[in-house]
């Protein structure tokens, strides 16, 4: 096999509780991941030069070692003492540094793609160990599932057997926000410890969108609004359209709402098309 193309999907966090700060500087989390159908496309082509080369149609995506796909390829190439290199072309659709897990998803896709291209026969344990080394959100994307719970750094993942498919309106302001910066200033006393992810999961299982919308949570919201106060106005405007609950995703500025149908999401989308943000209609994937 000389080349492989794979989709690399984004995620939303429907629940993100910051439990506490750890001695290693990270935070323990309890988070509900939802995979959505907003996808990048990655193409891997074997090369004999031995180089790792990244090509991307998005100017904000680095082509060097800061790129998580590069980092993944470099780790594997060194550990397995490989002679062959790889050319990776990333067709970027997932907004960058937006809390949608694009970079982490690309890294997980690279692990899966390079395992085949370079014939590494990685075990499940090796996949997970590489994923955790590369980033907290990477393990979720290794699992072929729409829904999962993440604990510890978000990297201890348990698949959930939920058949629910949701429609969302997703608004991504062009304000890149970096996880490190968001987590650094989080005030653990302001987080809502009482909310329960199990209530949300039960509501989703019953397709009770109203209740599910009520139990969306993101403990990073106060910090996100502190970094970008204009997002408060965006939230108020989205609330005017009365979706079934809204929340920010992960440690980024992306705001999403659950809608009752695709049509409702598209109606909200047309009211939000502006230069200062990208607007998507997305579904559980
Ligand atoms: O794991 P990842 O490299 O994606 O994390 C980026 C940054 O986000 C970390 O350096 C850390 O500052 C912060 N973070 C955290 N707690 C987590 C995940 C990320 O504090 N559970």
Boltz pocket constraint, residues with backbone or C-beta under 6 A from the ligand:
constraints:
  - pocket:
      binder: B
      contacts: [[A, 25], [A, 26], [A, 27], [A, 28], [A, 29], [A, 134], [A, 135], [A, 136], [A, 137], [A, 152], [A, 153], [A, 154], [A, 179], [A, 180], [A, 181], [A, 183], [A, 184]]
      max_distance: 6.0
